[in-house]
Amino acid sequence: MKITTKMEEIRSKSNYIPASVHYSRRAFDKQFEIVARVTDRTMDELGVNIGGEVCLDVQRNRQDALAAVRFFRHQKEI
């Protein structure tokens, strides 16, 4: 997996909870989406009720999804 500038930007500007980052496999295309919980303050500022989780990235295979989770959790620089 290659870290893109868009991923760097999402990680630095999004107000998500790093410990909540995880992946899930989408049923319709079998790709893995990396999702995280948005803070309550951000939800209030946006004025929306979206269930609290947002998609940060989409990866094609499980290994890349795990690497992306580590990246968004600030656990490992690739």
Beta strands, then each sheet from edge to edge (+ up, - down):
strand 1: 22-25
strand 2: 32-37
strand 3: 53-59
sheet 1: 1+ 2- 3+
end
